[in-house]
Amino acid sequence: MDVNKVLVRAFVSIVVSIDLTDDEDIDPDIATDMLEPAAAIFRELSEEGRREVVSLIIESAEQEENPERRAAILGLPEAIGLLDED
């Protein structure tokens, strides 16, 4: 498997797991503090790079069997700012 796919799938898995964890288990402010630096790295990519990451995130969603996780994955590109950049 391509290293980019592995890295994006790993990131997606961690982010979605944190996102779907109860607020009592992980404080939302702490979760944001943990994830924001990684999201910022993705936003530094060129437009082409961001498109590739979005494509890989969508591919990860297509492979996800759990509907709740799939929905969270599909919302990830917007949530981390990959769709806001020009």
C-alpha positions in Angstrom: 0.0 0.0 0.0 1.1 3.5 -0.8 2.7 5.3 2.1 0.4 8.4 1.6 -2.6 6.2 1.8 -1.3 4.6 5.0 -0.6 7.9 6.6 -3.9 9.5 5.7 -5.8 6.4 6.9 -3.9 6.4 10.2 -4.7 10.1 10.7 -8.3 9.6 9.8 -8.6 6.7 12.2 -7.2 8.7 15.1 -9.2 11.8 14.4 -12.5 10.0 14.0 -11.9 7.9 17.1 -11.2 11.1 19.1 -14.1 12.9 17.5 -16.6 10.1 18.4 -15.3 9.7 22.0 -17.6 11.0 24.7 -16.8 14.5 26.1 -16.4 12.9 29.5 -13.6 10.7 28.2 -11.6 13.3 26.3 -12.2 17.0 26.9 -13.1 18.7 23.6 -10.6 21.5 24.2 -7.8 19.0 24.7 -8.9 17.0 21.6 -8.8 20.2 19.6 -5.3 21.1 20.9 -4.1 17.6 20.0 -5.5 17.6 16.4 -5.0 21.2 15.3 -1.2 21.0 14.7 -1.7 18.0 12.5 -4.6 19.7 10.6 -2.4 22.7 10.1 0.2 20.6 8.4 -2.3 19.4 5.9 -3.5 23.0 5.2 0.1 23.9 4.3 -0.1 21.6 1.3 -0.5 22.9 -2.2 -4.0 22.9 -3.8 -3.0 19.7 -5.6 -1.8 18.1 -2.3 -5.0 19.1 -0.5 -7.0 17.5 -3.3 -5.0 14.3 -3.0 -5.6 14.2 0.8 -9.3 14.8 0.3 -9.4 12.0 -2.2 -7.7 9.7 0.2 -10.0 10.7 3.0 -13.0 9.9 0.8 -11.4 6.6 -0.1 -11.1 5.8 3.6 -14.8 6.7 4.1 -15.8 4.3 1.3 -13.9 1.5 3.0 -15.5 2.2 6.4 -18.4 -0.1 7.3 -19.6 1.7 10.4 -22.1 4.4 9.2 -21.3 6.8 12.1 -17.6 6.6 11.4 -18.2 6.9 7.7 -20.2 10.1 8.2 -17.4 11.6 10.5 -14.8 10.7 7.9 -16.8 12.4 5.1 -17.0 15.6 7.2 -13.2 15.6 7.9 -12.0 17.6 4.9 -14.1 20.5 5.8 -13.5 20.2 9.5 -9.7 20.4 9.1 -9.9 23.2 6.6 -8.9 21.4 3.4 -11.9 22.7 1.5 -11.5 26.3 2.7 -8.2 27.1 1.1 -7.9 28.3 -2.5 
